[in-house]
Amino acid sequence: MTIGDVTPKKEKKSRKSKHHANENSPLLPKRQYEDGGFDEFNGASFSGAVFNLSTTIVGAGIMALPATMKVLGLVLGMVMIAFMAFLTEASIELLLRFSRAGRTASYGGLMGDAFGKWGKVLLQVSVLINNVGVLIVYMIIIGDVLSGTSSSGVHHAGVLEGWFGEHWWNGRSFVLLVTTLGIFAPLACFKRIDSLRFTSALSVALAVVFLVITVGIAVVKLITGTVAMPRLLPNVTDMTSFWKLFTVVPVLVTAYICHYNVHSIDNELEDSIKIKSVVRTALALCSSVYIMTSFFGFLLFGDSTLDDVLANFDTDLGIPYSSVLNDAVRVSYAAHLMLVFPIVFYPLRLNMDGLLFPSARPLAVSNLRFAFVTLGLITVIFLGANFIPSIWDAFQFTGATAAVCLGFIFPAAVTLRDRHKIATKRDKILCIFMIVLAVFSNMVAIYSDAYALFKKNQSPRE
């Protein structure tokens, strides 16, 4: 993203009064009618903004949350989900407050205002690492769900393979190609993030469908007495199990990352005063979904909960219509990810354009550049999903690290830099805490993952 200046947000009452002073901003120009005609757009609605931000938040991270209950126990796990929502809201509030003070209209602009050119570049690179990794993960999961996957010599049939048998047209590469051309590419062509509000609403609804089915299965098994009492507190027996507690922090951080889309949503709001309410509403909605998914997912599978709880829905659930419910869970989740894809892709494209063409006109008014960047990124993501067999380990090392920078370290660094002298003592204490938590937990998580991977690779020779 390049730096874009706007009038102070506190002086704005509606979108009509928003004005960019710098035409190098990659965000949509506010005088669209002069450049090609979006003058009928009077600003995004509150509900549309909430759905877009909620869709940014709820992605693949929701599938890893039940596994965090296995590490933390139900009580501490749900407390940590709520606590991470609080920290996320605090970090976004800092971003918005310092953006107002610096008259910047993008996250990259804010980093540039605080740390100059290299601060902006660091932000852009972090968004690229995080979002490319996330989108490749989404596409891999969609391929696994629809076409199946093989792991350790065991083949897990995909939904299409289970329905129709093995055919060339339901193979992984062809299914991903059709999904890319038929769904990802068209949705990625929208130039306003508000244009995705309806698909975002449907995406949130599909996440709720997954939740409702999971809750229903858990309730049925509770009634029949086939669910064991879940562990309420972590099982800490030695230092290894103690350090393992910190490995869940990157997972929780990744589950709440939405900071790279906050400015885009804010800039399109009809009444930008509502952005704080949008953030709080979206976080409350997503936290509720996260807590219920974690609770009932862990209740359902207990200590057998896998790192990706979706994989638990590949076996007999021990209730009537088990196979139908398994397919419903997997299909609803795959469809959810398909609709999350364009929301995560939107800031990825802006940041890639900012890196490649830092002095160019806004991306929205250059159709050729827009098509070039969009096509290039989708191609890279498609090839990555087809040629990388599993990127979960790489995602933990790179995506989670970039995510923690976007969510905590960068907002805290901007606040501690305090270029406009508006940070309070409470702000600075909170920011020091966020940086220490982020750096320490990520170092522990990376060490733990590297050690586990090393032991896994050594085991066949022992």
C-alpha positions in Angstrom: 0.0 0.0 0.0 1.1 3.5 -0.6 0.5 6.4 1.6 -2.9 8.1 1.2 -3.9 11.3 3.0 -7.4 12.0 4.1 -9.0 14.7 6.2 -9.1 13.8 9.9 -11.8 11.2 10.6 -13.2 13.1 13.5 -14.4 15.8 11.1 -16.2 13.4 8.9 -19.9 12.7 9.2 -20.5 10.7 6.1 -18.7 9.3 3.1 -19.5 12.3 1.0 -17.2 14.4 3.0 -14.3 12.0 2.7 -11.5 13.2 0.4 -8.1 11.9 -0.5 -5.4 14.6 -1.0 -2.9 12.1 -2.5 -3.9 10.3 -5.7 -1.1 7.8 -5.2 -3.3 6.0 -2.7 -4.2 2.4 -3.9 -7.6 2.7 -2.4 -10.5 3.7 -4.6 -10.5 7.4 -5.5 -13.3 9.3 -3.8 -14.2 11.2 -6.9 -15.0 8.1 -9.0 -17.3 9.9 -11.3 -14.2 11.8 -12.7 -12.3 8.6 -13.4 -14.8 6.1 -14.7 -18.0 6.1 -12.9 -18.8 4.7 -9.5 -20.7 7.9 -8.6 -23.8 5.8 -7.8 -22.0 4.3 -4.8 -23.0 6.3 -1.7 -21.0 4.4 0.8 -21.0 0.9 2.4 -23.7 0.1 4.9 -23.1 -0.9 8.5 -24.3 -4.5 8.0 -22.2 -4.9 4.8 -19.1 -3.7 6.6 -19.7 -6.1 9.5 -20.1 -9.1 7.1 -17.0 -8.1 5.2 -14.9 -7.8 8.4 -16.4 -11.0 9.9 -15.5 -12.9 6.7 -12.0 -11.6 6.9 -11.7 -12.9 10.4 -13.4 -16.3 10.1 -11.2 -18.4 7.7 -9.2 -21.6 8.1 -8.3 -20.6 11.7 -11.7 -21.8 13.0 -10.8 -25.4 12.2 -7.7 -25.3 14.4 -9.5 -23.8 17.5 -10.9 -27.1 18.9 -7.4 -28.4 18.9 -6.4 -25.5 21.1 -8.9 -26.8 23.7 -7.0 -30.1 23.7 -3.9 -28.1 24.8 -5.5 -25.5 27.1 -8.6 -27.3 28.4 -12.1 -25.9 27.9 -12.0 -23.2 30.6 -8.6 -21.7 29.8 -9.2 -22.1 26.1 -12.4 -20.1 26.0 -10.9 -17.5 28.2 -8.0 -17.1 25.8 -10.3 -16.8 22.8 -12.2 -14.0 24.5 -8.9 -12.4 25.7 -7.5 -12.5 22.1 -10.6 -10.8 20.9 -10.0 -8.0 23.4 -6.4 -7.6 22.3 -7.5 -7.5 18.6 -10.0 -4.8 19.3 -7.4 -2.8 21.2 -4.8 -3.1 18.4 -7.4 -2.1 15.7 -8.4 0.9 17.8 -4.8 2.0 17.9 -4.5 1.6 14.2 -7.5 3.8 13.6 -6.6 6.4 16.1 -3.1 6.9 14.7 -4.4 6.8 11.2 -6.7 9.7 12.1 -3.8 11.6 13.6 -1.5 11.0 10.6 -4.3 11.5 8.1 -3.5 8.2 6.4 -6.0 6.0 4.7 -4.2 2.7 4.7 -2.2 0.4 6.9 0.8 0.9 4.7 0.3 4.6 4.9 0.3 4.4 8.6 3.5 2.4 8.8 5.0 4.9 6.3 4.0 7.8 8.4 5.6 6.2 11.5 8.7 4.6 10.1 9.1 5.9 6.6 9.5 4.0 3.3 10.9 0.8 4.9 8.1 0.6 7.4 5.6 0.6 4.6 7.6 -2.0 2.6 7.8 -4.2 5.7 4.0 -4.0 6.2 3.5 -4.9 2.5 5.8 -7.9 2.6 4.1 -9.2 5.8 0.7 -8.9 4.1 2.0 -10.8 1.1 3.5 -13.6 3.2 0.4 -13.9 5.4 -2.2 -13.7 2.6 -0.5 -15.8 0.0 0.0 -18.5 2.6 -3.6 -18.3 3.8 -5.0 -18.4 0.3 -2.9 -21.4 -0.7 -4.0 -23.2 2.5 -7.7 -22.4 1.5 -7.2 -23.9 -1.9 -5.5 -27.0 -0.6 -8.2 -27.6 1.9 -10.9 -27.1 -0.8 -9.0 -29.7 -2.9 -8.8 -32.1 0.0 -12.5 -31.8 0.8 -13.8 -32.1 -2.7 -11.2 -34.5 -4.3 -9.6 -36.2 -1.4 -6.1 -36.5 -0.1 -3.5 -39.2 0.8 -1.4 -39.1 4.0 1.0 -41.7 5.3 -0.2 -44.1 2.7 -3.9 -43.7 3.7 -6.3 -42.2 1.2 -9.1 -40.0 2.5 -11.9 -39.8 -0.1 -13.2 -36.4 -1.1 -16.9 -35.6 -1.2 -17.1 -35.8 -5.0 -15.1 -39.1 -5.1 -17.5 -40.5 -2.5 -20.6 -39.4 -4.4 -19.5 -40.3 -8.0 -16.4 -42.5 -7.7 -13.0 -41.7 -9.2 -13.1 -39.8 -12.5 -10.8 -37.4 -14.3 -13.2 -34.5 -13.8 -13.2 -34.8 -10.0 -9.5 -35.1 -9.7 -7.7 -32.5 -7.6 -6.1 -30.3 -10.3 -9.3 -30.2 -12.5 -11.6 -29.4 -9.5 -9.2 -26.6 -8.4 -9.0 -25.2 -12.0 -12.8 -25.1 -12.3 -13.1 -23.5 -8.8 -10.5 -20.9 -9.7 -12.0 -20.0 -13.1 -15.6 -20.2 -12.0 -15.6 -18.7 -8.5 -12.3 -17.2 -7.4 -11.5 -15.2 -10.6 -14.9 -13.6 -11.0 -15.2 -12.6 -7.3 -11.6 -11.3 -7.4 -12.5 -8.9 -10.1 -14.6 -6.5 -7.9 -12.8 -3.2 -7.4 -14.8 -2.3 -4.2 -14.7 -4.5 -1.1 -18.3 -3.5 -0.4 -19.3 -5.3 -3.6 -18.5 -8.6 -1.7 -21.0 -7.9 1.1 -23.5 -10.4 -0.1 -21.0 -13.2 -0.6 -19.6 -12.3 2.8 -23.0 -12.6 4.4 -23.4 -16.0 2.8 -19.9 -17.0 4.0 -20.8 -16.1 7.6 -24.1 -18.1 7.2 -22.1 -21.2 6.0 -19.8 -20.9 9.0 -23.0 -20.9 11.2 -24.3 -23.9 9.3 -21.1 -25.8 10.2 -21.5 -24.7 13.8 -25.2 -25.7 14.0 -24.4 -29.2 12.6 -21.5 -29.6 15.0 -23.7 -28.5 18.0 -26.5 -30.8 16.8 -24.2 -33.8 16.6 -22.8 -33.0 20.1 -26.2 -32.6 21.6 -27.5 -35.9 20.2 -24.4 -37.7 21.5 -24.9 -36.0 24.9 -28.4 -37.3 25.1 -27.4 -40.8 24.2 -24.5 -40.7 26.7 -21.8 -41.4 24.2 -19.8 -38.2 24.9 -17.1 -38.3 27.6 -16.5 -35.4 30.0 -14.0 -33.0 28.3 -10.9 -31.8 30.1 -11.5 -28.4 31.7 -7.9 -27.4 32.5 -4.6 -28.0 30.8 -2.6 -31.1 31.6 0.8 -29.7 32.7 3.1 -32.5 33.9 6.5 -31.2 33.0 8.3 -28.2 31.4 7.6 -29.6 27.9 3.9 -29.6 28.4 4.2 -26.1 30.0 6.0 -24.6 27.0 3.4 -26.3 24.7 0.7 -24.0 26.1 2.3 -21.1 24.3 2.2 -22.8 20.9 -1.6 -22.0 20.7 -1.0 -18.2 20.7 0.0 -18.0 17.0 -3.1 -20.1 16.2 -5.4 -17.7 18.1 -3.7 -14.7 16.6 -4.1 -16.0 13.1 -7.8 -16.7 13.8 -8.4 -13.0 14.5 -6.2 -11.3 11.8 -8.3 -8.8 9.9 -6.2 -5.6 10.3 -5.2 -5.4 6.7 -8.8 -4.9 5.6 -9.9 -2.5 8.3 -8.8 0.7 6.4 -10.4 -0.5 3.2 -13.7 -1.1 4.9 -13.5 2.2 6.9 -12.8 4.2 3.7 -15.9 2.8 2.0 -18.3 3.3 5.0 -21.1 5.7 4.5 -20.6 7.0 8.0 -17.0 6.4 9.1 -17.9 7.2 12.7 -19.4 3.7 12.8 -16.1 1.9 12.2 -15.6 1.2 15.9 -19.0 -0.3 16.2 -18.4 -2.3 13.1 -15.2 -3.7 14.6 -16.8 -4.6 17.9 -19.8 -6.2 16.3 -17.7 -8.3 14.0 -15.4 -9.4 16.8 -18.4 -10.2 19.1 -20.0 -12.3 16.3 -16.8 -14.1 15.4 -15.8 -14.7 19.1 -19.2 -16.3 19.7 -18.7 -18.6 16.7 -15.2 -19.4 17.8 -16.2 -20.2 21.4 -19.1 -22.4 20.4 -17.1 -24.2 17.7 -14.2 -24.8 20.1 -16.5 -26.0 22.9 -18.7 -28.4 20.9 -15.9 -29.6 18.6 -13.7 -30.5 21.6 -16.8 -31.9 23.4 -17.5 -34.1 20.4 -14.0 -35.5 19.8 -12.2 -34.9 23.1 -8.5 -35.8 23.1 -8.9 -37.3 19.6 -9.5 -33.8 18.2 -7.1 -33.4 15.3 -5.2 -30.2 14.4 -7.7 -29.6 11.6 -11.0 -30.7 13.2 -12.5 -31.1 9.7 -10.4 -34.3 9.4 -12.5 -35.7 12.3 -15.5 -35.6 10.1 -14.1 -38.4 7.9 -15.2 -41.2 10.2 -18.4 -42.7 11.5 -19.9 -40.3 14.1 -21.9 -43.0 15.8 -25.3 -41.4 15.1 -27.9 -41.8 12.3 -27.1 -40.2 9.0 -23.5 -39.9 9.9 -22.2 -39.9 6.3 -24.8 -37.2 5.3 -23.8 -35.0 8.2 -20.1 -35.5 7.5 -20.6 -34.4 3.9 -22.7 -31.4 5.0 -20.0 -30.2 7.3 -17.3 -30.6 4.7 -19.2 -29.1 1.8 -20.4 -26.1 3.9 -16.9 -25.4 5.1 -15.4 -25.7 1.6 -18.1 -23.3 0.3 -17.3 -20.9 3.2 -13.6 -20.8 2.2 -14.5 -20.2 -1.4 -16.3 -17.0 -0.4 -13.6 -16.0 2.1 -11.0 -16.1 -0.7 -11.9 -12.8 -2.4 -12.0 -10.9 0.9 -8.4 -12.0 1.7 -7.3 -11.5 -1.9 -8.5 -7.8 -2.0 -5.7 -6.4 0.3 -3.2 -8.9 -1.1 -3.7 -7.3 -4.6 -3.4 -3.7 -3.2 -0.2 -4.5 -1.4 1.4 -6.3 -4.3 0.5 -3.3 -6.5 2.0 -1.0 -4.0 5.3 -2.9 -4.1 5.4 -3.2 -7.9 4.0 0.2 -8.8 4.5 2.5 -5.8 4.1 5.8 -7.8 1.3 4.7 -10.1 -2.3 6.0 -10.2 -4.9 4.2 -8.0 -5.2 0.6 -9.0 -9.0 0.9 -9.4 -8.7 3.3 -12.4 -6.1 1.2 -14.3 -7.9 -1.8 -15.8 -4.7 -3.2 -17.4 -2.7 -3.1 -14.2 -5.6 -4.4 -12.2 -6.0 -7.4 -14.6 -2.2 -8.0 -14.6 -1.8 -8.1 -10.8 -5.0 -10.1 -10.3 -4.1 -12.7 -12.9 -0.5 -13.0 -11.7 -1.5 -13.6 -8.0 -4.3 -16.1 -8.8 -1.9 -18.0 -11.0 0.8 -18.2 -8.2 -1.8 -19.3 -5.7 -3.2 -21.9 -8.0 0.2 -23.4 -8.8 1.2 -23.3 -5.1 -1.9 -25.3 -4.2 -1.2 -27.9 -6.9 2.5 -28.4 -6.4 2.8 -28.0 -2.6 1.5 -31.3 -1.1 1.1 -29.8 2.4 2.1 -26.4 3.6 0.8 -26.6 7.2 4.4 -26.7 8.6 5.4 -23.8 6.3 2.3 -21.9 7.3 3.1 -22.2 11.0 6.6 -20.8 10.4 5.8 -18.0 8.0 2.1 -17.2 8.1 1.7 -17.2 11.8 4.8 -15.0 12.2 3.6 -12.5 9.6 0.1 -12.6 11.2 1.5 -11.7 14.6 3.4 -8.8 13.1 0.2 -7.5 11.4 -2.0 -8.0 14.4 0.2 -6.9 17.3 3.8 -6.0 16.7 3.2 -3.3 14.0 0.2 -1.5 15.8 2.3 -1.6 19.0 5.4 -0.3 17.3 3.4 2.6 15.7 2.0 3.5 19.2 5.4 3.4 20.9 6.9 5.5 18.1 4.1 8.0 18.9 5.0 10.4 16.2 2.0 12.6 16.9 2.3 12.5 20.7 -1.2 11.1 21.4 -0.3 7.8 23.1 -1.2 7.5 26.8 0.7 5.6 29.4 -1.9 2.9 29.4 -1.5 2.5 25.6 2.3 2.1 25.9 2.0 -0.5 28.7 -0.5 -2.5 26.6 1.7 -2.3 23.5 4.8 -3.5 25.4 2.7 -6.4 26.7 1.5 -7.2 23.2 5.0 -7.2 21.7 6.4 -9.4 24.5 3.5 -11.9 24.2 3.8 -12.0 20.4 7.6 -12.4 20.3 7.9 -14.8 23.2 5.0 -17.1 22.2 6.1 -17.2 18.5 9.7 -18.1 19.5 8.4 -20.9 21.7 5.9 -22.0 19.0 8.5 -22.0 16.2 11.0 -23.9 18.4 8.3 -26.4 19.4 7.2 -27.0 15.8 10.8 -27.3 14.6 11.6 -29.8 17.3 8.5 -31.9 16.6 9.4 -31.9 12.8 13.0 -32.8 13.6 11.9 -35.8 15.8 9.3 -36.8 13.1 12.0 -36.9 10.4 14.4 -38.9 12.7 11.9 -41.5 13.8 12.0 -43.8 10.8 15.8 -44.2 11.2 15.6 -45.1 14.9 
